[in-house]
Amino acid sequence: MDALILDSVVLGYTGKSVVSGLSFSLAPGEIGCLLGGSGCGKTTVLRAIAGFEPLQSGRIALNGHWVADADWQLAPERRQIGMVFQDYALFPHMSVADNVAFGLREWASADKRHRVTEMLALVGLSEAGKRYPHQLSGGQQQRVALARALAPGPTLLLLDEPFSNLDVELRERLSIDVHHILKATGTTALLVTHNQQEAFAMADRVGVMVDGQLQQWSSPYALYHEPATRHIATFVGDGVFLPARVSGHNCISFELGELCRIQPVDVPEGEFVDVLIRPDDIQHDDHSTVRARVLERVFRGAAFLYTLELPSGDRVLSLVPSHHDHAVGEMIGIRLEIDHLVAFPKI
């Protein structure tokens, strides 16, 4: 039984559709993510799951029970859903312990104290119970918000851009920590974000939303290596398109050679396509006869991201270990190493 099901959900306002035909599901303990830019409808979906937005059509189920359709919806407070917001939404006049205990008002005092202690230990803030939100860092405040949301034992946790107010380094570290916490508690969760690194660090399943439609719902690995659309191919990760010709069944020929194993393309043999080349597809090889000129380089610590010009003038990206330190203008040898070659009809 799935923990969350959205079946052909349509959301919108008077005379305007915001989300159309949205369908996906999450298994118990699975972490999902809706990824997309501002205005794509992802936060509206989160609000509908929580019970704050009515459905125009379709339906939503939690743990085998339908909680919303176009004619009826279960009240938000009866859905057993926890929420974590980007602005933390902590009560400034209450201690950390009291913030975590806020959703436990019906619990016996001893049980409540035990649960608060358990939750603060889970998020690594065992010593912070008597402090107040303004005495904590942004990352610590977000951990308190997570502890508060998890304390009642929700059937589903919703996270709305939870790390957007944090600096880049803390955001990356905290997204990994939250992933481990959710897995340790077996919590089913749905995150919405515009940040790919957050999505990939946290989620088992990621859906890319564009203009209110879900273009692909799959693992982060599949989104990167097997994008379903040209938009996803360019939106997720770095990469470029090179012109190529279909030379046989699931094979293409282009400037860097002939390759097969491509994603099926409904293009006749002899016709032209655009093939997606990722930075990790282009390997530095001093012994290769294929040469490219370094046009730009970006130092990333463990690696350089090189922009390379091929003899034709087309450009590719290559992620190269940083001990290969090449100057702009230098010619270097390269070779292809592609396990997932993806091509789309030429536009």
Salt bridges, closest charged atoms under 4 A:
ASP7 OD2 - ARG59 NE 3.15
GLU53 OE2 - ARG47 NE 2.92
GLU118 OE1 - ARG115 NH1 2.81
GLU161 OE2 - LYS42 NZ 3.94
GLU161 OE1 - HIS194 ND1 3.15
ASP177 OD2 - ARG143 NH2 2.62
GLU198 OE2 - ARG171 NE 3.59
ASP204 OD2 - LYS183 NZ 2.68
GLU226 OE2 - HIS340 NE2 3.64
ASP238 OD2 - ARG300 NH2 3.66
ASP274 OD2 - ARG230 NH2 3.24
ASP274 OD1 - LYS346 NZ 3.01
ASP285 OD2 - ARG335 NE 3.22
ASP286 OD1 - HIS284 NE2 3.26
ASP325 OD1 - ARG297 NH1 2.30
GLU330 OE2 - HIS326 ND1 2.87
GLU337 OE1 - ARG335 NH1 2.78
